[in-house]
Amino acid sequence: MKKKLAVSTLAVSMAAASVAGFPFSSKGLAEHFGVSTASAASQSNAELKAKVEKIYAQLTETERQALLAYEQEAGNISAEVFEQIFQPVLSKLALEADDLATAHKAFTSVSSVVYDVYDKDYTAIKAIRYDEKNVDLLKRIADKAGVKNLTAEDFTEFLFGDKGVEAELRTLISSKSKTDLMNLILNASSTDDALNTLLDEAITKVLNHNTIEGGLTVSQVVYNLNITPGDIKLSLKNLKDIIPTAKPAVMALASAYVKAYINDPVITEPNPPGTGNGGGGNGTVTAPVTNPTATPGVYDVSKLVTIVGDKATLKLVDADVLKAFDALVAANAGKTGLTLTLNLGTVNAATVEVPLSKAIIEAAKAKGIANIAITFNGLTVTIPVGQFSEAITLTTSTVADTTVTSLSSMKLASSVYDFELTVGGVVTTTFKEPIIIKLPLKNTEGLDRELLSVAKVVYKELQYQGGVVDGDYITEPRDGFSSYAVLENKVSFKDVASVQAWAGRQISVVAAKGAIEGVGNGNFAPKNNVTRAEFAKMLIRALNLENNSAKQSFGDVSSTAWYAPYVAVAAEKGIITGRSAAQFDPNATITRAEMATMIARAVKSQKPEAATNVSSLSKFSDAGKIAASLKDGVAFAASNNLVIGNAGKFNPNNTATRAEAAVIIYRTINFK
């Protein structure tokens, strides 16, 4: 049996509480807190206390020692180590020194509780709950987030409530047997990918419970402070990497939880056709446990994967996929752009083949499902299905690192993947709508994360495509398939000293993403002017908008020109307009106002909710020189700090330099 999913909900709750650096609440372990604060959405104090004690009753002596080791190590970490572990979250909280000290102390106290509760010692929890510094810290964080109040009770709701981490994880493992889960836990070395995938799904779902009715206060705080699931995941990874005793403690609690609460599901059904009821017939057979409607939007298909040799194949039942579509639509009434994720879990094969029948494709389009995502081993491929009218098959292979390392000395930060898509049985190399690949990162310690870029293998050369880094993943839309990997792309130029102070870093990052290139012989020419065609390419490459299917009709843009595909995309998306309907004027230098307007249109095409403050132009003494047709674009770019002036002027009609273009492109790719 392949080891696929699972982790103790309590173990993840412990880790999540540690990541936040905050204490369990008064609801957490019942009457020992001295107050009753249970809400309709929460379990009662007595129920929660009984649950925790039932779990801890399952611990073996070895597991108890694992908890003790974690308490002793985590409870004694320095403030510096604490900040190193939780930097992704703490950087968003921007705490003062005293509050950092309070958070550090709370973390060490929470860590000790993990063991204390084994001995039914709840005094530390009660002390954490009523510590004035903790209460004040939560109030200040609530103020930063613009939330009315934030209490310790809210953290229990986040972890144990009916919309919390435990509830989501319980749903995700609902189709797993105790045997499967225990096999996974006992073979802990193979669980990392499954654990990360499961935890990512649960945390993301819970963090999405913010603005909806009955939303979770902690989720709202996290959302308002721009703390992403990737930040939390990275903190969890740091915790495991820096505190070696954390993982054995998690596994100990996982084992105890499974033994306490997971029952072996057995589903029986009549004999398959032809087996009969007598003469040696079995009467009933055990069927695979699959439930396409258990978690709307995520269909666990791990039991539908078969492996022959080094190739795994997903064998879907069309009717079940259609049920998953219906569940997703029902749970998102009135919403568009829906995505159904097929979760294959951990697949121990180099090649994975996922066929999607024509019936599935047509049903998805008919039901308003925009995308089907396929995820396994931390890798996710999201396919916009509306562009297809035949059966499709996605084939993904993990190939040798040397496929890439033999072509470059840059450091590899992922596995190397080869992707292929067939449509109606025919290999298709380009797509009308880009397919999004989300690659898991690895071996990134010591690497500059801003310089990580997806590289495409083209005729034994690497083409850097960029990509957006989020936690332990990088996402990149592709309009064609090949072999891909992530590398730290260090690009340097010998002529940027004069602009190093204000543009050096930006040039390096934008060049690493493949959005801007040098002029040859190791030079960048930072003070050279930028043409309209050059800036179109920079912008389209930087924002991952490439699409070879785009068309343009400018008479002065040859279809064979190097800039033609970029001008086509920019024109199709309304990012650029020509000098006239028939003339683009590709070789003309671009002005600062034109550049700002193109930036504004590009950002709005991806983030239509982004706002413009028209008063932002008032800070420029030369605002009157901005052409009327460009004022809205400049106002948007200025109000979102994508462009800034110089000495109170915007200089709208000045030609833009390559260094200025790099800085503005850098700001654009980091726009939130």
Beta strands, then each sheet from edge to edge (+ up, - down):
strand 1: 268-270
strand 2: 284-286
strand 3: 298-300
strand 4: 305-308
strand 5: 311-314
strand 6: 338-345
strand 7: 351-356
strand 8: 369-376
strand 9: 379-384
strand 10: 392-399
strand 11: 411-412
strand 12: 416-423
strand 13: 426-427
strand 14: 430-440
strand 15: 452-458
strand 16: 461-466
strand 17: 468-470
strand 18: 473-480
strand 19: 483-488
sheet 1: 1+ 2-
sheet 2: 3+ 6+ 8+ 9- 14+ 18- 17+
sheet 3: 4+ 5- 7- 10+ 12- 13+
sheet 4: 4+ 5- 7- 10+ 12- 19+ 11-
sheet 5: 4+ 5- 7- 10+ 12- 19+ 15- 16+
end
